[in-house]
Amino acid sequence: MSVRSWFKPSASSPEDGRGIEPTPCTILPTSRETDARVWICCFTRRMSFEEFRTLVARHAPVGIGTTAIPGVVVSRMNHGGSQDESTTGTILAVVAQGTKRLSVGGVVHDYGAGQYLVASVDLPVSGHFTDATPEHPALGFGLQLRPEIIAELMLTSAAADFPRPARGESSPPAIAVGDTSERLLDATLRMLRLLDHPRDIPVIAPMIEREILWLIMSDEQGATVRNLGLADSSLSRVRHVVRWIREHFAEALRVDELAELARMSPSAFYRAFHAVTLMSPIQYQKSIRLQEARLRLIADPGDIGAIAYAVGYESPSQFSREYRREFGASPSEDAASLRGAVRR
């Protein structure tokens, strides 16, 4: 007999995760002994989640901050609503408080307290927290997904039961959202506790990292993570091309040359790239170019034309049109607004 419960905002609670309640555990047949086990399960999970949230709040600076544990970040966002353009990196993100809306390639992902997001490719995304305030900030835990450790775990005998992608089968999307299991919550909680015991970090953190990765690989969204460790998977080939585009974003792209880089036919490469990133190679490059231009405008807004050429545009007018379409304002207006926000 198994009990599965997870935390979501209760009906009487705002969606920012301030009131976290376990969904009711329904077990048949019922008995006093079963009812007691269910109550203990839900109560224990609630206490674990409260400690998880408390530890993130204690150690997170405003914004996203690294920790003494390699690959682990914690975040505190005091304001929601404003759209943020960024790249995901390859990461597991567990929400301790708040609700975030993330958009990539026209697909929207909503996830909140008690849920996680995994990203297996570095993608340009736009997103915002819908309800963060200084009094009730959005809080999160992040762990970098390292392909070399995932590959090592994939070589263990325990991984033999994982389904291998069939030849020609499309890769899973690079971003997926799932509910945080009790075991995953427990592992991330133990990782955070190490921040209060720094002497233990070099010995214990690598073991917990492997545990967390294994639990994610075994979960409902595991295919997204497992493919990171398969050197010849279409995901790994797309990641190789994505890295190349990021390093050469100002250069002209030819799909057949990218396909050759991925060691795939042009049609197979295009399908795989779109399946993983939810956008075409040209759309991906454009997003990277515009994000790079935005960073340069904040630092030096003087010559918009020079920045347009520097990121690969042949026409400043085309650059301005696509910039406005992406960010909702002209380059000069957006740069002035961003510099004002930085000064505040």
BELTACOR-V450466 format. One record per run of one state. SS is the DSSP state (@ for helix, = for strand, . for the rest). FROM is the first residue (numbers start at 1). TO is the last residue. If there is no record, write none. Layout:
ss:SS from:FROM to:TO
ss:SS from:FROM to:TO
//
This chain:
ss:. from:1 to:6
ss:= from:7 to:9
ss:. from:10 to:19
ss:= from:20 to:22
ss:. from:23 to:31
ss:@ from:32 to:59
ss:. from:60 to:62
ss:= from:63 to:66
ss:. from:67 to:71
ss:= from:72 to:77
ss:. from:78 to:83
ss:= from:84 to:87
ss:. from:88 to:90
ss:= from:91 to:97
ss:. from:98 to:98
ss:= from:99 to:104
ss:. from:105 to:106
ss:= from:107 to:112
ss:. from:113 to:114
ss:= from:115 to:119
ss:. from:120 to:123
ss:= from:124 to:129
ss:. from:130 to:137
ss:= from:138 to:144
ss:. from:145 to:146
ss:@ from:147 to:154
ss:. from:155 to:156
ss:@ from:157 to:161
ss:. from:162 to:174
ss:= from:175 to:179
ss:. from:180 to:181
ss:@ from:182 to:196
ss:. from:197 to:197
ss:@ from:198 to:217
ss:. from:218 to:221
ss:@ from:222 to:229
ss:. from:230 to:233
ss:@ from:234 to:247
ss:. from:248 to:254
ss:@ from:255 to:262
ss:. from:263 to:265
ss:@ from:266 to:277
ss:. from:278 to:280
ss:@ from:281 to:299
ss:. from:300 to:303
ss:@ from:304 to:310
ss:. from:311 to:315
ss:@ from:316 to:327
ss:. from:328 to:330
ss:@ from:331 to:343
ss:. from:344 to:344
//
